[in-house]
Amino acid sequence: SVPIARFMTQSQAIRRFVAAPHPRVVPVPAFRDNYLWLVLPLPGAGVAAVVDPGDAAAVEAALDARGLSLAAILLTPHPPDHAGGVARLVQRFGCPVHG
């Protein structure tokens, strides 16, 4: 485990090499005890990516509330709580899936 102070220092060092504005990661509550993650690349871009969209309805609600479209899906592991919403989101948004 990395101490939080060291992690923050590493995080700040990484951001020096990425031009501003920086992407924002927004948690989206899903199921009873989990989160999905929206990645908002640029303010005003009108698009987002989602990480591990196990619950399509939660992702759609978060996107609709922000007036965004889905540009990409990013998958880590492959259990249903991570990938269960992929088919519905691809059907609605026609976005690529990376995993």
C-alpha positions in Angstrom: 0.0 0.0 0.0 1.2 3.5 -0.9 0.9 6.2 1.8 -1.6 8.9 0.7 1.0 11.7 0.9 3.3 9.8 -1.5 0.3 9.0 -3.8 -0.7 12.6 -4.0 2.9 13.6 -4.8 3.0 11.1 -7.6 -0.4 12.2 -8.9 0.7 15.8 -8.9 3.9 14.9 -10.8 1.9 13.0 -13.4 -0.4 16.0 -14.0 2.5 18.2 -14.9 2.8 16.2 -18.1 -0.9 16.3 -19.1 -2.0 19.6 -20.6 -4.9 21.3 -18.8 -7.8 21.1 -18.6 -7.6 17.7 -16.9 -10.3 15.0 -17.2 -12.7 14.6 -14.3 -13.8 11.3 -12.9 -17.3 11.3 -11.4 -18.7 8.5 -9.3 -22.1 7.1 -10.2 -23.8 5.0 -7.5 -25.0 1.6 -8.7 -26.6 -1.4 -7.2 -26.7 -1.1 -3.4 -23.0 -1.0 -2.7 -21.0 -0.1 -5.8 -19.9 2.8 -8.0 -19.4 3.2 -11.7 -17.2 5.9 -13.0 -17.8 8.5 -15.7 -14.7 10.1 -17.2 -15.5 13.7 -18.4 -12.6 14.6 -20.8 -13.2 18.3 -21.4 -15.6 20.8 -20.1 -18.3 21.5 -22.7 -17.3 18.5 -24.8 -20.7 16.9 -24.5 -19.3 13.4 -24.2 -18.1 11.0 -21.5 -16.6 7.6 -21.2 -17.7 5.1 -18.5 -15.6 2.5 -16.6 -17.2 -0.8 -15.8 -20.8 -0.1 -16.6 -22.5 -2.9 -14.7 -25.8 -1.0 -14.5 -26.8 0.7 -17.8 -29.8 2.5 -16.2 -27.5 4.3 -13.7 -25.1 5.3 -16.5 -27.9 6.6 -18.7 -29.4 8.6 -15.8 -26.1 10.2 -15.0 -25.4 11.0 -18.7 -29.0 12.3 -19.3 -28.8 14.5 -16.2 -25.6 16.1 -17.5 -26.8 16.3 -21.2 -23.9 14.0 -22.3 -23.5 11.3 -24.9 -21.4 8.2 -24.3 -18.2 8.1 -26.4 -16.5 5.0 -25.1 -16.8 2.1 -22.6 -13.7 1.0 -20.6 -13.8 -2.5 -19.0 -11.5 -3.9 -16.3 -12.6 -7.3 -15.1 -15.5 -9.1 -16.7 -18.0 -10.1 -14.0 -21.7 -8.9 -14.4 -21.3 -6.1 -11.9 -18.7 -4.6 -14.3 -20.0 -5.5 -17.7 -23.7 -6.1 -17.3 -24.8 -2.8 -18.9 -22.5 -2.9 -21.9 -24.9 -4.3 -24.5 -27.6 -1.8 -23.7 -25.2 1.1 -23.7 -23.7 0.1 -27.0 -27.1 -0.3 -28.5 -28.2 3.2 -27.4 -24.9 5.1 -28.1 -23.1 3.0 -30.7 -19.8 3.6 -28.8 -16.7 1.4 -28.9 -15.8 -0.9 -26.0 -12.2 -1.1 -24.8 -11.1 -3.7 -22.3 
